[in-house]
Amino acid sequence: MNNSDTSDDPTSTRVNVSGSDHYSSKSHALEVDPSTTAGDQQEGEKCPICLFIEAGDCGNQHKEWTACREEAKRKGDDYVEVCHEQFKTFMQCAMDNAEYYEPFLNMLFGERNDDDTSEKLQN
C-alpha cells in the first residue's frame, strides 16, 4: 500500500481526513485493493482484512464498495472514479465506528491523534 502523494496515479484514491476524532489531519493517497493480499490465497478466498472489516458494523458498506469495484473492473471502467461514493460511505462508517476499526484505520492513516478536531471525510 502506498501512502505517498500519487495524484498522477489513476489507480489511487485521495481520502482527505481533516482532523477526524481519531486520526491525523493529513491528506493521504491510498491505493486500495482490499480483496487481495501479498500472501498466498486460494481462488475465491477473502483476505483476512476483508473478513475483519465485514465482521464489523460497516460490513455491508464494504461489500457494496467491493462489488462496485469488481463490476467496474469487469467492465474495464476506472473503479476509483466509478465507486468513489461507495468508498467514501464505507470510510465514513469505519471512522464513525473507530473503536472496532481502529487497527484498520491505523494501518491506513497511522496512529491515533486525539488532539485533532472532528471533521470527517472530504473530497
URCOR-V303629 format. One record per residue. N is the residue number from 1. RES is the residue in one letter. PHI is phi in radians with two decimals (NA if undefined). PSI is psi in whole degrees, 0 to 359 (none if undefined). Layout:
# URCOR-V303629
n=N res=RES phi=PHI psi=PSI
n=N res=RES phi=PHI psi=PSI
This chain:
# URCOR-V303629
n=1 res=M phi=NA psi=142
n=2 res=N phi=-2.01 psi=118
n=3 res=N phi=-1.76 psi=12
n=4 res=S phi=-1.49 psi=168
n=5 res=D phi=-1.31 psi=109
n=6 res=T phi=-2.12 psi=49
n=7 res=S phi=-1.07 psi=337
n=8 res=D phi=-1.52 psi=355
n=9 res=D phi=-1.52 psi=112
n=10 res=P phi=-1.18 psi=349
n=11 res=T phi=-1.63 psi=1
n=12 res=S phi=-1.74 psi=152
n=13 res=T phi=-2.02 psi=129
n=14 res=R phi=-1.60 psi=124
n=15 res=V phi=-2.06 psi=117
n=16 res=N phi=-1.73 psi=114
n=17 res=V phi=-1.89 psi=99
n=18 res=S phi=-1.66 psi=95
n=19 res=G phi=1.03 psi=52
n=20 res=S phi=-1.12 psi=172
n=21 res=D phi=-1.00 psi=332
n=22 res=H phi=-2.19 psi=349
n=23 res=Y phi=-2.30 psi=162
n=24 res=S phi=-0.95 psi=154
n=25 res=S phi=-1.56 psi=11
n=26 res=K phi=-1.29 psi=155
n=27 res=S phi=-1.55 psi=140
n=28 res=H phi=-2.24 psi=138
n=29 res=A phi=-1.71 psi=126
n=30 res=L phi=-2.05 psi=130
n=31 res=E phi=-1.64 psi=111
n=32 res=V phi=-1.99 psi=122
n=33 res=D phi=-2.59 psi=76
n=34 res=P phi=-1.26 psi=351
n=35 res=S phi=-1.53 psi=1
n=36 res=T phi=-2.23 psi=154
n=37 res=T phi=-2.32 psi=167
n=38 res=A phi=-1.30 psi=340
n=39 res=G phi=-1.36 psi=177
n=40 res=D phi=-1.33 psi=129
n=41 res=Q phi=-2.30 psi=145
n=42 res=Q phi=-1.40 psi=151
n=43 res=E phi=-0.96 psi=131
n=44 res=G phi=1.55 psi=349
n=45 res=E phi=-1.34 psi=146
n=46 res=K phi=-1.56 psi=148
n=47 res=C phi=-1.22 psi=154
n=48 res=P phi=-1.04 psi=325
n=49 res=I phi=-1.13 psi=318
n=50 res=C phi=-1.09 psi=318
n=51 res=L phi=-1.07 psi=317
n=52 res=F phi=-1.08 psi=311
n=53 res=I phi=-1.05 psi=313
n=54 res=E phi=-1.28 psi=346
n=55 res=A phi=-1.38 psi=346
n=56 res=G phi=-1.62 psi=185
n=57 res=D phi=-1.14 psi=343
n=58 res=C phi=-1.80 psi=16
n=59 res=G phi=-1.01 psi=317
n=60 res=N phi=-1.14 psi=319
n=61 res=Q phi=-1.13 psi=321
n=62 res=H phi=-1.15 psi=317
n=63 res=K phi=-1.09 psi=320
n=64 res=E phi=-1.09 psi=318
n=65 res=W phi=-1.16 psi=314
n=66 res=T phi=-1.17 psi=325
n=67 res=A phi=-1.14 psi=317
n=68 res=C phi=-1.07 psi=315
n=69 res=R phi=-1.06 psi=313
n=70 res=E phi=-1.12 psi=319
n=71 res=E phi=-1.12 psi=316
n=72 res=A phi=-1.10 psi=316
n=73 res=K phi=-1.08 psi=317
n=74 res=R phi=-1.05 psi=322
n=75 res=K phi=-1.44 psi=352
n=76 res=G phi=1.43 psi=15
n=77 res=D phi=-1.51 psi=162
n=78 res=D phi=-1.38 psi=103
n=79 res=Y phi=-1.13 psi=333
n=80 res=V phi=-1.10 psi=316
n=81 res=E phi=-1.30 psi=314
n=82 res=V phi=-1.19 psi=323
n=83 res=C phi=-1.91 psi=19
n=84 res=H phi=-1.12 psi=327
n=85 res=E phi=-1.19 psi=319
n=86 res=Q phi=-1.11 psi=320
n=87 res=F phi=-1.14 psi=316
n=88 res=K phi=-1.08 psi=317
n=89 res=T phi=-1.08 psi=316
n=90 res=F phi=-1.08 psi=312
n=91 res=M phi=-1.13 psi=322
n=92 res=Q phi=-1.10 psi=317
n=93 res=C phi=-1.07 psi=315
n=94 res=A phi=-1.07 psi=320
n=95 res=M phi=-1.24 psi=325
n=96 res=D phi=-1.20 psi=337
n=97 res=N phi=-2.02 psi=44
n=98 res=A phi=-1.09 psi=334
n=99 res=E phi=-1.04 psi=314
n=100 res=Y phi=-1.31 psi=315
n=101 res=Y phi=-1.50 psi=7
n=102 res=E phi=-0.91 psi=314
n=103 res=P phi=-1.05 psi=320
n=104 res=F phi=-1.16 psi=313
n=105 res=L phi=-1.14 psi=322
n=106 res=N phi=-1.10 psi=323
n=107 res=M phi=-1.09 psi=319
n=108 res=L phi=-1.35 psi=314
n=109 res=F phi=-1.95 psi=353
n=110 res=G phi=1.69 psi=185
n=111 res=E phi=-1.18 psi=161
n=112 res=R phi=-1.03 psi=150
n=113 res=N phi=-2.39 psi=94
n=114 res=D phi=-1.22 psi=350
n=115 res=D phi=-1.43 psi=349
n=116 res=D phi=-1.20 psi=151
n=117 res=T phi=-1.47 psi=173
n=118 res=S phi=-1.83 psi=92
n=119 res=E phi=-2.15 psi=140
n=120 res=K phi=-1.68 psi=197
n=121 res=L phi=-0.95 psi=139
n=122 res=Q phi=-2.32 psi=155
n=123 res=N phi=-1.32 psi=none
